[in-house]
Amino acid sequence: MSLLESENAKMVRLTVDLITKNGPGHNKRRPDETVPHYLSRLTHLYLQEKSIDKLDSIPVCKNLTVLYLYDNYIEKMEHLDFAPKLEHLYLQNNQIKRLENLNTLTKLTKLYIGGNCIKVLEGLENVEDLNELQIENQELPSGEKLMFDPRTLSCLVQSLTILNISANNLDTLTEIGSLKNLQDLNASNNYLNDMKEMSILLKCWPKLTTLNLSGNPICLKNKYRERIIVLAPNIEVLDEKEIQELSRQFLQNWKMSKEVSKHRNEPSEYYTDSFKAELPPISNTNQMPTYVMPEIGNQ
């Protein structure tokens, strides 16, 4: 038997039987308990590292809220409608190629999908309560980067607060500028290099308190850290390093003094130009104006 055949022989499906045999230690199925009753009282399922490659259709687990399926061999997201109350779904480090079949998971708030083969962030149009999305480190074809479906982004505008898109070959973040409620953004280990773009985007994320851009070319720019701190006064942690309040205050004072100095020079130029505009034109600049003394009559 070849190595590939040997590996395939070990692959298993997510079935009812697998669930009943792998219930958490504190919540195993009782000998006299029916399968439907057991499934109905499950709240957490720990099925990570079980060599699962496929999900079968499973009776409804009406109280299941957390499902761990990471570190398996799953290629397709399907038959997840057995958990209509699911809130947390962990699918990282599988072989998933596409985000799909999530329409029934309307209660989902956390989705961990990093370390797969996903090319497009999509399929989340009905997941309107999602506040944390981890989609880092996708195995992408050479020269390609993670793409963002505008329909999905539109549905995440209000809810999403935590986003991890690190190591996805990104050279711009303009597509996610609409996510106005972001509080924690990890975009490390990409190809971001435009400080002007970043200055604009930071204004789009007024609630951002944690930002990670480490491993990007932008970090090599002159005074990168100082500029980010000045541009985004609400950020508390930058590149996994806490911003000291004393440093922030010093940079903000420096910025204010620089602006005051700039404005001091602006008025004289402004008023000079204004007064010039109000003066009447002189037709002949070579001829000096003359003043004629009035005649004084005889006393």
Secondary structure as GFF3:
##gff-version 3
##sequence-region A 1 299
A	DSSP	alpha_helix	3	10	.	.	.	ID=ss1
A	DSSP	beta_strand	12	14	.	.	.	ID=ss2
A	DSSP	alpha_helix	16	21	.	.	.	ID=ss3
A	DSSP	three_ten_helix	25	27	.	.	.	ID=ss4
A	DSSP	alpha_helix	35	41	.	.	.	ID=ss5
A	DSSP	beta_strand	44	46	.	.	.	ID=ss6
A	DSSP	beta_strand	52	55	.	.	.	ID=ss7
A	DSSP	beta_strand	66	68	.	.	.	ID=ss8
A	DSSP	three_ten_helix	80	82	.	.	.	ID=ss9
A	DSSP	beta_strand	88	90	.	.	.	ID=ss10
A	DSSP	beta_strand	110	112	.	.	.	ID=ss11
A	DSSP	beta_strand	120	121	.	.	.	ID=ss12
A	DSSP	beta_strand	132	134	.	.	.	ID=ss13
A	DSSP	beta_strand	147	148	.	.	.	ID=ss14
A	DSSP	alpha_helix	150	156	.	.	.	ID=ss15
A	DSSP	beta_strand	162	164	.	.	.	ID=ss16
A	DSSP	three_ten_helix	174	176	.	.	.	ID=ss17
A	DSSP	beta_strand	184	186	.	.	.	ID=ss18
A	DSSP	alpha_helix	195	204	.	.	.	ID=ss19
A	DSSP	beta_strand	210	212	.	.	.	ID=ss20
A	DSSP	three_ten_helix	217	220	.	.	.	ID=ss21
A	DSSP	alpha_helix	224	231	.	.	.	ID=ss22
A	DSSP	beta_strand	237	238	.	.	.	ID=ss23
A	DSSP	beta_strand	241	242	.	.	.	ID=ss24
A	DSSP	alpha_helix	245	278	.	.	.	ID=ss25
###
